[in-house]
Amino acid sequence: MVRQEKKLESLEQDSHDLVVQAKGIQVRSDPQFEAAGEFLLAIKSLNSKITKHHEPMRLKSYAAYQEVLASRKRLIDPIQKAEAIVKKAMGEFAAKRQQKQERIAERIREGKPGQVREEPKVQGVSTRQVWNYEIAHERQIHRDFLTPDHAAIRELVGALGIEAEDIVGGIRVFEETKIAASRG
């Protein structure tokens, strides 16, 4: 355990040292560019060491987390199903009751006899009217409510480059220089 703590302290110190060193790096010439590239490889190497150090703990805790989620799901799923069944039945009843109340109110307005009843109350249970929607005509949806599929656009741009502008429309395709580094 003491060895693990010392290794962790060493990795922590190394990571802080790299930040300090990175702040001092300037890239204004080819030799400085090469030195910065070597420094990037040192960063990647330390990143790999840190990941390797934590991987067994991560896997163990992830497995425990997955076990907790599975156990919870086994217990919660039937409860949620029961809740949905009861809420559906109550909702159907409430809708029928509302329709009946509206018919009675209409009869009263017409001067015919009718009776309005109080809704049954259960403490902690309530009903409310909410607005919802379903898509009736997808092509008629206002443009403000359409969300671009960035993943699909990015994939198309990666494959076609500048030609993707004509296909997608409304985008500007440009090249960027990305720096990648890997050790090994």
N, C-alpha and C positions, 0 to 999 in steps of 0.2 A: 504494500500500500504506500509506503514511504517512497519507494522507487517511482511509482506512478505519479505521485504528487510532484516529485522533483522533475520528472520528465515534462509534466504539464507546465510547471513554472518555467522550465527552459524554453518550451515552445511559445509560451506567452511572451517571454522576454525577446525571443527571436522575432516574433511578429511585430512587437512594438519597435524593435531596432530597424526592421525593414521600412516601416513608415517614416522614421526619422531619415534613413538613408534615401528613400524615394524623394523626399522633399528637397534634397540637395542635388538631385540629378538634373543636368541640363543637356539638352540634345540640340546642338548647333553645328555639329560636324559629323562626318562619317565615323570616325573613331568613337565619338560620344554615342552615336546611334548604336554601334556594335556593343559598347559597354552597357547601354540601357537594355539591349536585347539579352545580354548575359544576366543582367539583374532581374529581368522578367523571368528568366528560366530559374533563377534562385527563388523567386517568389512562388512559382509553380511547384518547385520541389518542396518548399516548406508547407505549402497548402496540402500537398499530397501526404506529407508526414502527419500533419494535424488530422486530416481525414482518416488516415490509417489508424491513428491513435484512438480516435473516437468511434470508429465503425463498430467494434464489438459491443460497446455500450449502447450505441444507437439501435443496432439490430435487436438487442435484448429488450430494450425499453419499447421499441416499436412492436415487437411480438406481444409483450404484455399489454400494450395499448390496444392492439387488435383483438386480443382475448377479452378485454373489458368491453370493447364495442360490441363484439359478437354476443357476449352474455347479456348485455343491456338490451340489444336488439331482440334476442329471444324472449325477453320478459316484456318489453315495451310493445312489440308488434301486435300481440293479441289485444292488449289494452287499447291501442289506437284503432284497431278494427272494431272493437266493441263500441268505442266512442263514436266512430263514424256511423255505425248501424243505428245507434240511439239518436244521434243528431239528425240523420236522414229521416227517421220516423217522426221525430218531433217537428222537423221542418215541413214535412208533408202535411202533418196535422195543422200546424200553424197557418200554412197557405190555404188549406181547405176552410179553416175557421175564418180567415180573413175574407175569403170569397163569400162565405155565408153571411158574415157581418155586413159586407157590401150589399148583398142582395136584400137583407133586412132593412138596411138604411134606405135603399132605393124604394122599397115597399112603403116605408114610413113617409118618404117624400111624396109618394103618390097618394098618400092618405089611406093606405091599407094597413091593417093591423100587423104589428111585428114586435119583436122583442130583441133587445140588445143585451148580450150577456158579457159579464166580466171575464177577462182571460184568467185561466188558472195560474196561480203563482207558486213557484218553488223557490225558496230562498237559495240564492247562489246561481240560479239558472235564469237566463233572460233571452229574449229574442230581439232582433234588430233587423232593419231593412238595410241592405247594402246593394250598391250598384256593381254589376259585373259585366263582362262582355265576352263575345266570341267573334272570331273573324268571319264575316259574311262574304266580303268581296276584297280579297287581298290586294288586287291591283288598284283599288280605290283608296287605300290607306294613304293619308297625307304624308308627304316626304319627310316631315319633321319627326315622324315616328318610325322611320326606317333606320336601322343600325348597320353600318358597313361591317362585313365579315373580314376583319383585318388579317386573320390567319390565311384565308383563301387569297386575298389580295397579295399578301407578302409572298405566298408560294408562287403565284402567277408571275409576279415581278421577278422573283429569283430565277424562274425558268425562261421568261421571255425578254427580260430587260425593258428597254424603252418601248418595245411594241405593246407592252401591257397597258400603256396609257390609252391606246385606241380601244382596247377591249373593255377595260373597266370604266374609263371616262371619269373626269373630275379628279384625277390624281396627277401628280408630277413625279416622274421616275428619275432618280439621280444616283450616281455612284458615290460610295463612301469608301474610305480606306480604313479597314479594321486591322488591328494588330492582334495576332494570335501567338501564343507561345505554349510549347509543351516540352516536357523533359522525358525523353525515352522513346 
